[in-house]
C-alpha cells in the first residue's frame, strides 16, 4: 500500500500544496549541499588545494545523469541544475579565499 497521495484524487489546491512542500525540500537540500560545499572549500584552503577539481566535477555530473535515469527525469535538465550548483559553489569558494 502506497503512502503517496494519488494525484488523480487530489484537488488543484492540494496538488499546488504538494508542489510547495517539494519546493521547500529542494531548497533545504540546496542549503545542506551549500553548507557541505563551504566546508569542503575550507578544507581545500587549509590544505592549499585548488578550488577546481575537474575529476570530482565530472563524477558529480555522472552521478546526476545516473540519478536522472533512475528516477526517469530528463538527464539534460538534471545536469544543467547540477552544473549551476557546481558553478555557484566554485564562485563562493573563490570569493572566500
N, C-alpha and C positions, 0 to 999 in steps of 0.2 A: 504494500500500500504506500503510495507516494504522499509525502508531506507537502509537496509543492502544490500551490493552487492551480486549478485548471483554468487557463486564460479564457477559455470559452464560457466559463461560468462567472466571470468577473465583469463588473461594470467598467465603463471608461474611467471613472474616477478611481476605482480600485486598481486598475492597470497603471494609471499615472502615479498612484502612490507607490506601487511596486517599483516603477522606474525611479522615483525619488529615493527610495531605500537603496536600490542598487547604485545609484549615483553617489550617495553618501559613502557606501562601502568602497567604491572605486577611489574616491578622494582620500579616504582613510588609508587605503593600500598605497596610494601615491605618497602620502605623508610618511608612512612607515618606510617605504623604499628610499625616499629622500633622506630620512634620518640615517639609515644604514649607509647610503652613499656618502653622506657627510663624514661619517665615522671612517669609512674607507679612505676618504681624502685626507683625514688627519693622520692615519697610519702611513699613507704614501708620503706625506710631508715629513713625518718623523724619520722615515727610512730613506728620504731623499730619492723617491721613485718618481718617474714621470707621471703626469696627470693622465695621459692617454695610454691605454693598453689595448691595442688593436685585436689581439688574440681573444681577450676577455670580451670585448665588444662583439666580436663575431660569435662567440659562444652564446652570449645573451640573445643575439638575433636568431641564431639557430634554434635555441630553446623556444623563443617566441613563435617561430614558424611551426615547430613541432606541437606546441600547445594549441595554436590556432587550428591545426589539422585535427587534433584530438577532440576539440570542442566544436568542430565544424563551423569555424568562423573564418572569414576572408583573411588569408595569410598576409596579403599586402597591407591591409588595414592594421592588423596587429603589429606588423613590423614597423609601420610608419609611426604608430604610437610609441613603440619602444625606441625607435630612432630619436624621437623627440625627447623622451625621458633621458636617454644617454647624453644627448647634446646639452640639455639643461643641467645635468649633473656635472658635465665637463666644464661648463661656464662657471658654475658655482665653485668647483674645485680650483679653477684658475684664479678666480677673484679672491679666494680665501688664502692664497699663498702670498 
